[in-house]
């Protein structure tokens, strides 16, 4: 992956060490002119886990401006809709000079990223490139949520400021401090540890064919990406996509070229009944995680736990992540 500046052509960087599904993440730290701000990890519906890349959690700045355009093979495309795999890209040129931007009109007044896809080469034998990458994504920081004893103390403090009596007496505070997930009277459930992990698997594979004769050049590319999620207890939280592209260019006469390009994307998103932020939806002291084991018609104990909810908080998101488990109001 090349990033070239008109003024700094010597800064040609090839980086194949980043197994990332979002092209914008690959731009991080590649050149002084570009900065990538990740406002939120957004693992539940990641920026590369939707047909249109989510710009609310990612922002790319070109010399301080976030209004740059993306030009792919001389076609204006919103940055959030660039679904190219890195294996399909020949080069990325950063346009920052006035003369360079003037060539592309007022849309490029705040800067532009000029992306060229692979086209093959004239008088070039067929070349086959196979790329396989694997890695682990790490969540830099996941928002914390108060535990049971912190929640009880803060609730008492808020009620005192408002002139209400304390809801949680010293006996309750002592019970919450035991951090017993299954205590029927004073539960303290750590939903973050139960529902989330800090890493997710990433893998990518790509196959590229390119070459050409005297008057025709071609390029064919097939790419696949798999991304897991940080949500635990559900095998259905993942994302896969397949990219296929083709380019055919022919010389017509001495000064004219005719080209045809094709690009398609097929993606699959599997998700369970909970999302990564649901661990903050229920206080740690709302109800115990489980209420014991269910009983069969003959009174025999089954191996299916009964997960609790309450009238105030009617969803047990940990149980929903596992799916198919019994719920009972307490």
Secondary structure, 3 states (H helix, E strand, C coil): CCEEECCECCCCCCCCCCCCCCHHHHCCCCCCCEEEEECCCCCCCCCCCCCCCCCCCEEEEECCECCCEEEECCEEECHHHCCCCHHHEEEEEEECCHHHHHCCCHHHCCCEEEEEECCCCCCEEEEEEEEEEEEEEECCCCCCCCCHHHHHHHHHHHHHHCCCCCCCCHHHHHHHCCCCCCCCCCCCCCHHHHHECCEEEEEEEEEEEEEECCCEEEEEEEEEEEECCCECCCCCCEEEEEEEEEEEEEEECCCEEEEEEEEEEEEEEECCCCCCCHHHCCCCCCCCCEEEEEECCCCCEEEEEEEEECCCCCCCHHHHHHCCCEEEEC
